[in-house]
Amino acid sequence: MQTDIDPRSLIGRRALDRDGTKIGTVDEVYLDDATGTPEWAAVRTGLFTRDAFVPLEPSELVDDALRVPYKKSLIRDAPDFGVGRHLSPEQELQLYHHYGMDVPTAADGGGGGPRDFGEMASGDQRPDNNG
């Protein structure tokens, strides 16, 4: 994704799947804790007001919408963690596996790995109620 875009500007944008079908609206953006780079977006799908997490890399902005390079059905089936809290390392691993993505390492420029991801772009730090 373009690195010069303010992640907060993504909130409220339409999100489209790889075929251009509307998935929903970007509800939250989650940043890499170490680098501040946007990593995940929670997209409000409208299906029972559920949020689906989608990777921002290799997504792109197209005509003022976030285009996610996955099928709508895969996105709909993504693990549901709710929004408003820091993603745990285990949750992020589930997302990487769900999308068939390689887990970043420090050598990849991905901070220190999955445990370094998850802060919301709004700066909110809500408690993780998972233990």
Secondary structure, 3 states (H helix, E strand, C coil): CCCCCCHHHHCCCEEECCCCCEEEEEEEEEEECCCCCEEEEEEECCCCCCEEEEECCCCEEECCEEECCCCHHHHHCCCCCCCCCCCCHHHHHHHHHHCCCCCCCHHHCCCCCHHHEEEECCCCCCCCCCC
